[in-house]
């Protein structure tokens, strides 16, 4: 069983990945949309979950 906080964070990371792949929104705007409070918090949590930065992730998916 997954703790509610872990589940919610996983959902936020999944939404972040989709927004990075599908939009040109800034990391700051994405942080607000996924309710991670700040770009700094989003970057820290994204890197811990995905093992790369949001910018590097976006570059990897541009043009796909």
WORA-V68376 format. One line per field, one symbol per residue. psi: psi as a letter, one per 30 degrees, with the letter a starting at -180 (. if undefined). A space follows every 10 residues. Layout:
psi=???
This chain:
psi=kkkeeeeeee eeeeeeeeee eflgkleeee eeeghgelee eeeeeeeeef glleeeeeef fkg.
